[in-house]
């Protein structure tokens, strides 16, 4: 994606800050996945976005939700301890 002009301290702070925005419970397969995180991080580090094809499957899934199983779209809820139980 390129190089960054940020210092090591600035990159560390950026990673700490962005990790708070992308907590596991905010994950959504089609609208907030690891590719969204990567694109956001690249944008903040370099000012450039990831290539459009990176998240194409998720974009198509939002356009045609009938082809995606419902249980893939919403993550399971965490209990009061933040632990996910998958049955």
Biopython code that builds the backbone (N, CA, C, O; Angstrom):
import numpy as np
from Bio.PDB.StructureBuilder import StructureBuilder

atoms = [
    (1, "UNK", "N", (0.816, -1.194, 0.000)),
    (1, "UNK", "CA", (0.000, 0.000, 0.000)),
    (1, "UNK", "C", (0.856, 1.253, 0.000)),
    (1, "UNK", "O", (0.391, 2.319, -0.405)),
    (2, "UNK", "N", (2.071, 1.146, 0.437)),
    (2, "UNK", "CA", (2.925, 2.312, 0.445)),
    (2, "UNK", "C", (3.635, 2.481, 1.772)),
    (2, "UNK", "O", (3.676, 1.568, 2.597)),
    (3, "UNK", "N", (4.184, 3.644, 1.959)),
    (3, "UNK", "CA", (4.936, 3.963, 3.174)),
    (3, "UNK", "C", (4.172, 4.995, 3.987)),
    (3, "UNK", "O", (3.291, 5.689, 3.480)),
    (4, "UNK", "N", (4.528, 5.075, 5.247)),
    (4, "UNK", "CA", (3.905, 6.064, 6.120)),
    (4, "UNK", "C", (4.955, 7.052, 6.599)),
    (4, "UNK", "O", (6.131, 6.712, 6.722)),
    (5, "UNK", "N", (4.532, 8.250, 6.863)),
    (5, "UNK", "CA", (5.438, 9.260, 7.417)),
    (5, "UNK", "C", (5.299, 9.333, 8.935)),
    (5, "UNK", "O", (5.940, 10.160, 9.583)),
    (6, "UNK", "N", (4.461, 8.466, 9.498)),
    (6, "UNK", "CA", (4.258, 8.462, 10.937)),
    (6, "UNK", "C", (5.465, 7.865, 11.654)),
    (6, "UNK", "O", (6.136, 6.979, 11.125)),
    (7, "UNK", "N", (5.730, 8.352, 12.845)),
    (7, "UNK", "CA", (6.796, 7.790, 13.667)),
    (7, "UNK", "C", (6.311, 6.477, 14.286)),
    (7, "UNK", "O", (5.126, 6.150, 14.224)),
    (8, "UNK", "N", (7.239, 5.736, 14.881)),
    (8, "UNK", "CA", (6.868, 4.484, 15.534)),
    (8, "UNK", "C", (5.883, 4.753, 16.670)),
    (8, "UNK", "O", (4.952, 3.975, 16.874)),
    (9, "UNK", "N", (6.074, 5.832, 17.402)),
    (9, "UNK", "CA", (5.152, 6.183, 18.483)),
    (9, "UNK", "C", (3.766, 6.513, 17.934)),
    (9, "UNK", "O", (2.759, 6.114, 18.518)),
    (10, "UNK", "N", (3.705, 7.232, 16.827)),
    (10, "UNK", "CA", (2.422, 7.581, 16.215)),
    (10, "UNK", "C", (1.707, 6.333, 15.705)),
    (10, "UNK", "O", (0.487, 6.221, 15.832)),
    (11, "UNK", "N", (2.451, 5.403, 15.135)),
    (11, "UNK", "CA", (1.855, 4.154, 14.652)),
    (11, "UNK", "C", (1.327, 3.352, 15.832)),
    (11, "UNK", "O", (0.229, 2.800, 15.755)),
    (12, "UNK", "N", (2.077, 3.276, 16.911)),
    (12, "UNK", "CA", (1.618, 2.556, 18.106)),
    (12, "UNK", "C", (0.341, 3.156, 18.651)),
    (12, "UNK", "O", (-0.586, 2.430, 19.011)),
    (13, "UNK", "N", (0.284, 4.494, 18.715)),
    (13, "UNK", "CA", (-0.923, 5.168, 19.198)),
    (13, "UNK", "C", (-2.088, 4.912, 18.256)),
    (13, "UNK", "O", (-3.206, 4.659, 18.705)),
    (14, "UNK", "N", (-1.836, 4.977, 16.955)),
    (14, "UNK", "CA", (-2.876, 4.715, 15.965)),
    (14, "UNK", "C", (-3.439, 3.304, 16.136)),
    (14, "UNK", "O", (-4.655, 3.115, 16.123)),
    (15, "UNK", "N", (-2.566, 2.324, 16.295)),
    (15, "UNK", "CA", (-3.031, 0.939, 16.480)),
    (15, "UNK", "C", (-3.847, 0.795, 17.756)),
    (15, "UNK", "O", (-4.846, 0.077, 17.776)),
    (16, "UNK", "N", (-3.432, 1.464, 18.808)),
    (16, "UNK", "CA", (-4.182, 1.407, 20.068)),
    (16, "UNK", "C", (-5.557, 2.045, 19.895)),
    (16, "UNK", "O", (-6.562, 1.506, 20.358)),
    (17, "UNK", "N", (-5.592, 3.189, 19.229)),
    (17, "UNK", "CA", (-6.860, 3.900, 19.015)),
    (17, "UNK", "C", (-7.801, 3.126, 18.101)),
    (17, "UNK", "O", (-8.985, 2.978, 18.403)),
    (18, "UNK", "N", (-7.276, 2.633, 16.985)),
    (18, "UNK", "CA", (-8.135, 1.952, 16.011)),
    (18, "UNK", "C", (-8.632, 0.619, 16.564)),
    (18, "UNK", "O", (-9.722, 0.171, 16.208)),
    (19, "UNK", "N", (-7.843, -0.018, 17.430)),
    (19, "UNK", "CA", (-8.288, -1.289, 17.996)),
    (19, "UNK", "C", (-9.514, -1.104, 18.883)),
    (19, "UNK", "O", (-10.310, -2.031, 19.031)),
    (20, "UNK", "N", (-9.677, 0.071, 19.474)),
    (20, "UNK", "CA", (-10.862, 0.357, 20.281)),
    (20, "UNK", "C", (-12.103, 0.514, 19.401)),
    (20, "UNK", "O", (-13.222, 0.253, 19.842)),
    (21, "UNK", "N", (-11.896, 0.938, 18.165)),
    (21, "UNK", "CA", (-13.006, 1.134, 17.229)),
    (21, "UNK", "C", (-13.451, -0.177, 16.584)),
    (21, "UNK", "O", (-14.575, -0.283, 16.093)),
    (22, "UNK", "N", (-12.578, -1.159, 16.585)),
    (22, "UNK", "CA", (-12.865, -2.434, 15.922)),
    (22, "UNK", "C", (-12.837, -3.577, 16.931)),
    (22, "UNK", "O", (-12.085, -4.539, 16.773)),
    (23, "UNK", "N", (-13.649, -3.465, 17.949)),
    (23, "UNK", "CA", (-13.768, -4.524, 18.943)),
    (23, "UNK", "C", (-14.466, -5.732, 18.308)),
    (23, "UNK", "O", (-15.220, -5.581, 17.347)),
    (24, "UNK", "N", (-14.217, -6.907, 18.837)),
    (24, "UNK", "CA", (-14.797, -8.133, 18.294)),
    (24, "UNK", "C", (-16.307, -8.111, 18.215)),
    (24, "UNK", "O", (-16.887, -8.670, 17.284)),
    (25, "UNK", "N", (-16.954, -7.471, 19.180)),
    (25, "UNK", "CA", (-18.413, -7.447, 19.182)),
    (25, "UNK", "C", (-18.990, -6.526, 18.110)),
    (25, "UNK", "O", (-20.192, -6.566, 17.845)),
    (26, "UNK", "N", (-18.141, -5.690, 17.485)),
    (26, "UNK", "CA", (-18.638, -4.813, 16.417)),
    (26, "UNK", "C", (-18.502, -5.459, 15.037)),
    (26, "UNK", "O", (-18.898, -4.872, 14.031)),
    (27, "UNK", "N", (-17.934, -6.685, 14.995)),
    (27, "UNK", "CA", (-17.718, -7.377, 13.728)),
    (27, "UNK", "C", (-19.036, -7.721, 13.054)),
    (27, "UNK", "O", (-19.958, -8.239, 13.685)),
    (28, "UNK", "N", (-19.109, -7.426, 11.770)),
    (28, "UNK", "CA", (-20.247, -7.811, 10.943)),
    (28, "UNK", "C", (-19.653, -8.304, 9.617)),
    (28, "UNK", "O", (-18.879, -7.599, 8.969)),
    (29, "UNK", "N", (-20.024, -9.499, 9.237)),
    (29, "UNK", "CA", (-19.432, -10.150, 8.077)),
    (29, "UNK", "C", (-19.434, -9.283, 6.822)),
    (29, "UNK", "O", (-18.444, -9.243, 6.093)),
    (30, "UNK", "N", (-20.533, -8.596, 6.571)),
    (30, "UNK", "CA", (-20.665, -7.856, 5.316)),
    (30, "UNK", "C", (-20.325, -6.376, 5.428)),
    (30, "UNK", "O", (-19.910, -5.773, 4.438)),
    (31, "UNK", "N", (-20.484, -5.782, 6.582)),
    (31, "UNK", "CA", (-20.351, -4.322, 6.672)),
    (31, "UNK", "C", (-19.237, -3.840, 7.598)),
    (31, "UNK", "O", (-18.948, -2.644, 7.631)),
    (32, "UNK", "N", (-18.614, -4.730, 8.339)),
    (32, "UNK", "CA", (-17.535, -4.319, 9.247)),
    (32, "UNK", "C", (-16.653, -5.535, 9.547)),
    (32, "UNK", "O", (-16.678, -6.087, 10.647)),
    (33, "UNK", "N", (-15.887, -5.928, 8.553)),
    (33, "UNK", "CA", (-15.059, -7.120, 8.693)),
    (33, "UNK", "C", (-13.573, -6.762, 8.699)),
    (33, "UNK", "O", (-13.221, -5.583, 8.749)),
    (34, "UNK", "N", (-12.712, -7.755, 8.649)),
    (34, "UNK", "CA", (-11.274, -7.507, 8.707)),
    (34, "UNK", "C", (-10.785, -6.663, 7.530)),
    (34, "UNK", "O", (-9.813, -5.920, 7.663)),
    (35, "UNK", "N", (-11.445, -6.773, 6.391)),
    (35, "UNK", "CA", (-11.057, -5.943, 5.250)),
    (35, "UNK", "C", (-11.401, -4.472, 5.476)),
    (35, "UNK", "O", (-10.668, -3.589, 5.032)),
    (36, "UNK", "N", (-12.501, -4.209, 6.158)),
    (36, "UNK", "CA", (-12.849, -2.829, 6.509)),
    (36, "UNK", "C", (-11.793, -2.257, 7.457)),
    (36, "UNK", "O", (-11.370, -1.110, 7.312)),
    (37, "UNK", "N", (-11.374, -3.072, 8.429)),
    (37, "UNK", "CA", (-10.321, -2.655, 9.358)),
    (37, "UNK", "C", (-9.031, -2.354, 8.591)),
    (37, "UNK", "O", (-8.409, -1.312, 8.798)),
    (38, "UNK", "N", (-8.636, -3.269, 7.708)),
    (38, "UNK", "CA", (-7.394, -3.098, 6.952)),
    (38, "UNK", "C", (-7.435, -1.847, 6.085)),
    (38, "UNK", "O", (-6.449, -1.115, 5.997)),
    (39, "UNK", "N", (-8.567, -1.601, 5.449)),
    (39, "UNK", "CA", (-8.684, -0.411, 4.617)),
    (39, "UNK", "C", (-8.592, 0.861, 5.458)),
    (39, "UNK", "O", (-7.919, 1.819, 5.077)),
    (40, "UNK", "N", (-9.264, 0.862, 6.591)),
    (40, "UNK", "CA", (-9.215, 2.017, 7.487)),
    (40, "UNK", "C", (-7.786, 2.254, 7.970)),
    (40, "UNK", "O", (-7.319, 3.392, 7.997)),
    (41, "UNK", "N", (-7.098, 1.189, 8.348)),
    (41, "UNK", "CA", (-5.720, 1.314, 8.818)),
    (41, "UNK", "C", (-4.810, 1.838, 7.707)),
    (41, "UNK", "O", (-3.997, 2.731, 7.946)),
    (42, "UNK", "N", (-4.936, 1.297, 6.504)),
    (42, "UNK", "CA", (-4.128, 1.779, 5.367)),
    (42, "UNK", "C", (-4.374, 3.256, 5.106)),
    (42, "UNK", "O", (-3.438, 4.020, 4.868)),
    (43, "UNK", "N", (-5.632, 3.648, 5.152)),
    (43, "UNK", "CA", (-5.991, 5.055, 4.908)),
    (43, "UNK", "C", (-5.329, 5.959, 5.949)),
    (43, "UNK", "O", (-4.808, 7.023, 5.612)),
    (44, "UNK", "N", (-5.352, 5.536, 7.199)),
    (44, "UNK", "CA", (-4.763, 6.355, 8.261)),
    (44, "UNK", "C", (-3.237, 6.361, 8.213)),
    (44, "UNK", "O", (-2.603, 7.346, 8.593)),
    (45, "UNK", "N", (-2.650, 5.263, 7.746)),
    (45, "UNK", "CA", (-1.188, 5.187, 7.675)),
    (45, "UNK", "C", (-0.620, 5.884, 6.447)),
    (45, "UNK", "O", (0.404, 6.562, 6.528)),
    (46, "UNK", "N", (-1.286, 5.716, 5.312)),
    (46, "UNK", "CA", (-0.705, 6.183, 4.046)),
    (46, "UNK", "C", (-1.532, 7.234, 3.318)),
    (46, "UNK", "O", (-1.031, 7.914, 2.422)),
    (47, "UNK", "N", (-2.796, 7.364, 3.704)),
    (47, "UNK", "CA", (-3.684, 8.266, 2.967)),
    (47, "UNK", "C", (-4.301, 7.605, 1.750)),
    (47, "UNK", "O", (-5.072, 8.233, 1.024)),
    (48, "UNK", "N", (-3.966, 6.326, 1.517)),
    (48, "UNK", "CA", (-4.487, 5.593, 0.365)),
    (48, "UNK", "C", (-5.447, 4.517, 0.834)),
    (48, "UNK", "O", (-5.279, 3.948, 1.913)),
    (49, "UNK", "N", (-6.452, 4.242, 0.021)),
    (49, "UNK", "CA", (-7.380, 3.167, 0.344)),
    (49, "UNK", "C", (-6.930, 1.870, -0.331)),
    (49, "UNK", "O", (-6.120, 1.881, -1.258)),
    (50, "UNK", "N", (-7.465, 0.774, 0.149)),
    (50, "UNK", "CA", (-7.184, -0.526, -0.460)),
    (50, "UNK", "C", (-7.885, -0.603, -1.816)),
    (50, "UNK", "O", (-8.847, 0.128, -2.056)),
    (51, "UNK", "N", (-7.415, -1.476, -2.698)),
    (51, "UNK", "CA", (-8.086, -1.645, -3.999)),
    (51, "UNK", "C", (-9.557, -2.039, -3.809)),
    (51, "UNK", "O", (-9.890, -2.745, -2.857)),
    (52, "UNK", "N", (-10.413, -1.597, -4.689)),
    (52, "UNK", "CA", (-11.839, -1.839, -4.589)),
    (52, "UNK", "C", (-12.237, -3.305, -4.567)),
    (52, "UNK", "O", (-13.265, -3.661, -3.992)),
    (53, "UNK", "N", (-11.435, -4.156, -5.186)),
    (53, "UNK", "CA", (-11.794, -5.575, -5.259)),
    (53, "UNK", "C", (-11.617, -6.293, -3.923)),
    (53, "UNK", "O", (-12.143, -7.391, -3.742)),
    (54, "UNK", "N", (-10.890, -5.694, -2.993)),
    (54, "UNK", "CA", (-10.603, -6.353, -1.718)),
    (54, "UNK", "C", (-11.885, -6.780, -0.997)),
    (54, "UNK", "O", (-11.956, -7.893, -0.475)),
    (55, "UNK", "N", (-12.874, -5.926, -0.964)),
    (55, "UNK", "CA", (-14.090, -6.229, -0.214)),
    (55, "UNK", "C", (-15.294, -6.431, -1.136)),
    (55, "UNK", "O", (-16.438, -6.245, -0.722)),
    (56, "UNK", "N", (-15.034, -6.807, -2.368)),
    (56, "UNK", "CA", (-16.109, -6.952, -3.347)),
    (56, "UNK", "C", (-17.154, -7.984, -2.940)),
    (56, "UNK", "O", (-18.348, -7.757, -3.135)),
    (57, "UNK", "N", (-16.731, -9.108, -2.380)),
    (57, "UNK", "CA", (-17.691, -10.152, -2.000)),
    (57, "UNK", "C", (-18.649, -9.635, -0.936)),
    (57, "UNK", "O", (-19.846, -9.917, -0.994)),
    (58, "UNK", "N", (-18.139, -8.884, 0.031)),
    (58, "UNK", "CA", (-19.010, -8.331, 1.073)),
    (58, "UNK", "C", (-19.981, -7.315, 0.475)),
    (58, "UNK", "O", (-21.151, -7.270, 0.855)),
    (59, "UNK", "N", (-19.495, -6.505, -0.458)),
    (59, "UNK", "CA", (-20.375, -5.525, -1.100)),
    (59, "UNK", "C", (-21.499, -6.232, -1.867)),
    (59, "UNK", "O", (-22.654, -5.807, -1.820)),
    (60, "UNK", "N", (-21.154, -7.298, -2.563)),
    (60, "UNK", "CA", (-22.182, -8.058, -3.286)),
    (60, "UNK", "C", (-23.168, -8.694, -2.317)),
    (60, "UNK", "O", (-24.364, -8.763, -2.597)),
    (61, "UNK", "N", (-22.667, -9.157, -1.181)),
    (61, "UNK", "CA", (-23.539, -9.743, -0.174)),
    (61, "UNK", "C", (-24.551, -8.755, 0.370)),
    (61, "UNK", "O", (-25.683, -9.135, 0.671)),
    (62, "UNK", "N", (-24.164, -7.487, 0.502)),
    (62, "UNK", "CA", (-25.121, -6.482, 0.975)),
    (62, "UNK", "C", (-26.144, -6.157, -0.102)),
    (62, "UNK", "O", (-27.271, -5.768, 0.205)),
    (63, "UNK", "N", (-25.754, -6.314, -1.369)),
    (63, "UNK", "CA", (-26.675, -6.038, -2.468)),
    (63, "UNK", "C", (-27.661, -7.185, -2.677)),
    (63, "UNK", "O", (-28.791, -6.966, -3.113)),
    (64, "UNK", "N", (-27.228, -8.414, -2.361)),
    (64, "UNK", "CA", (-28.047, -9.604, -2.560)),
    (64, "UNK", "C", (-28.076, -10.435, -1.279)),
    (64, "UNK", "O", (-27.533, -11.539, -1.251)),
    (65, "UNK", "N", (-28.702, -9.919, -0.220)),
    (65, "UNK", "CA", (-28.685, -10.618, 1.066)),
    (65, "UNK", "C", (-29.383, -11.976, 1.039)),
    (65, "UNK", "O", (-29.170, -12.795, 1.933)),
    (66, "UNK", "N", (-30.201, -12.220, 0.042)),
    (66, "UNK", "CA", (-30.915, -13.500, -0.018)),
    (66, "UNK", "C", (-29.974, -14.679, -0.268)),
    (66, "UNK", "O", (-30.372, -15.822, -0.045)),
    (67, "UNK", "N", (-28.752, -14.444, -0.718)),
    (67, "UNK", "CA", (-27.818, -15.538, -0.982)),
    (67, "UNK", "C", (-26.892, -15.823, 0.203)),
    (67, "UNK", "O", (-26.109, -16.773, 0.166)),
    (68, "UNK", "N", (-26.980, -15.010, 1.241)),
    (68, "UNK", "CA", (-26.129, -15.175, 2.426)),
    (68, "UNK", "C", (-26.967, -15.757, 3.564)),
    (68, "UNK", "O", (-28.016, -15.202, 3.891)),
    (69, "UNK", "N", (-26.533, -16.854, 4.173)),
    (69, "UNK", "CA", (-27.280, -17.402, 5.315)),
    (69, "UNK", "C", (-27.392, -16.355, 6.430)),
    (69, "UNK", "O", (-26.416, -15.673, 6.743)),
    (70, "UNK", "N", (-28.556, -16.232, 7.014)),
    (70, "UNK", "CA", (-28.821, -15.233, 8.049)),
    (70, "UNK", "C", (-27.824, -15.315, 9.187)),
    (70, "UNK", "O", (-27.375, -14.285, 9.690)),
    (71, "UNK", "N", (-27.468, -16.520, 9.602)),
    (71, "UNK", "CA", (-26.559, -16.656, 10.740)),
    (71, "UNK", "C", (-25.146, -16.154, 10.445)),
    (71, "UNK", "O", (-24.356, -15.967, 11.370)),
    (72, "UNK", "N", (-24.818, -15.934, 9.181)),
    (72, "UNK", "CA", (-23.513, -15.371, 8.826)),
    (72, "UNK", "C", (-23.504, -13.857, 8.974)),
    (72, "UNK", "O", (-22.442, -13.261, 9.155)),
    (73, "UNK", "N", (-24.654, -13.235, 8.902)),
    (73, "UNK", "CA", (-24.723, -11.777, 8.851)),
    (73, "UNK", "C", (-24.532, -11.129, 10.220)),
    (73, "UNK", "O", (-23.746, -10.191, 10.350)),
    (74, "UNK", "N", (-25.224, -11.604, 11.219)),
    (74, "UNK", "CA", (-25.120, -11.033, 12.561)),
    (74, "UNK", "C", (-24.297, -11.944, 13.453)),
    (74, "UNK", "O", (-24.550, -13.147, 13.505)),
    (75, "UNK", "N", (-23.308, -11.388, 14.161)),
    (75, "UNK", "CA", (-22.524, -12.227, 15.067)),
    (75, "UNK", "C", (-23.351, -12.632, 16.279)),
    (75, "UNK", "O", (-24.319, -11.953, 16.621)),
    (76, "UNK", "N", (-22.981, -13.733, 16.934)),
    (76, "UNK", "CA", (-23.703, -14.118, 18.151)),
    (76, "UNK", "C", (-23.478, -13.089, 19.249)),
    (76, "UNK", "O", (-22.451, -12.410, 19.264)),
    (77, "UNK", "N", (-24.422, -12.971, 20.159)),
    (77, "UNK", "CA", (-24.305, -12.031, 21.267)),
    (77, "UNK", "C", (-23.349, -12.580, 22.322)),
    (77, "UNK", "O", (-23.295, -13.784, 22.576)),
    (78, "UNK", "N", (-22.606, -11.670, 22.922)),
    (78, "UNK", "CA", (-21.736, -12.049, 24.034)),
    (78, "UNK", "C", (-22.554, -12.014, 25.317)),
    (78, "UNK", "O", (-23.486, -11.220, 25.443)),
    (79, "UNK", "N", (-22.207, -12.870, 26.264)),
    (79, "UNK", "CA", (-22.902, -12.817, 27.548)),
    (79, "UNK", "C", (-22.319, -11.683, 28.384)),
    (79, "UNK", "O", (-21.499, -10.913, 27.884)),
    (80, "UNK", "N", (-22.720, -11.567, 29.626)),
    (80, "UNK", "CA", (-22.275, -10.441, 30.452)),
    (80, "UNK", "C", (-20.775, -10.445, 30.706)),
    (80, "UNK", "O", (-20.219, -9.408, 31.067)),
    (81, "UNK", "N", (-20.104, -11.575, 30.530)),
    (81, "UNK", "CA", (-18.655, -11.654, 30.712)),
    (81, "UNK", "C", (-17.894, -11.419, 29.407)),
    (81, "UNK", "O", (-16.665, -11.495, 29.374)),
    (82, "UNK", "N", (-18.630, -11.135, 28.336)),
    (82, "UNK", "CA", (-17.993, -10.906, 27.045)),
    (82, "UNK", "C", (-17.581, -12.189, 26.334)),
    (82, "UNK", "O", (-16.826, -12.139, 25.363)),
    (83, "UNK", "N", (-18.063, -13.337, 26.801)),
    (83, "UNK", "CA", (-17.726, -14.622, 26.214)),
    (83, "UNK", "C", (-18.808, -15.023, 25.227)),
    (83, "UNK", "O", (-19.998, -14.968, 25.535)),
    (84, "UNK", "N", (-18.385, -15.424, 24.046)),
    (84, "UNK", "CA", (-19.340, -15.869, 23.030)),
    (84, "UNK", "C", (-19.534, -17.371, 23.153)),
    (84, "UNK", "O", (-18.568, -18.127, 23.256)),
    (85, "UNK", "N", (-20.783, -17.793, 23.141)),
    (85, "UNK", "CA", (-21.103, -19.208, 23.138)),
    (85, "UNK", "C", (-21.791, -19.542, 21.835)),
    (85, "UNK", "O", (-22.820, -18.961, 21.491)),
    (86, "UNK", "N", (-21.216, -20.481, 21.120)),
    (86, "UNK", "CA", (-21.790, -20.890, 19.835)),
    (86, "UNK", "C", (-22.333, -22.301, 20.008)),
    (86, "UNK", "O", (-21.613, -23.215, 20.410)),
    (87, "UNK", "N", (-23.582, -22.457, 19.705)),
    (87, "UNK", "CA", (-24.227, -23.771, 19.861)),
    (87, "UNK", "C", (-24.189, -24.525, 18.565)),
    (87, "UNK", "O", (-24.680, -25.651, 18.491)),
]
sb = StructureBuilder()
sb.init_structure("model")
sb.init_model(0)
sb.init_chain("A")
sb.init_seg("    ")
for serial, (resi, resn, name, xyz) in enumerate(atoms, 1):
    if name == "N":
        sb.init_residue(resn, " ", resi, " ")
    sb.init_atom(name, np.array(xyz, "f"), 0.0, 1.0, " ", f" {name:<3s}", serial, name[0])
structure = sb.get_structure()
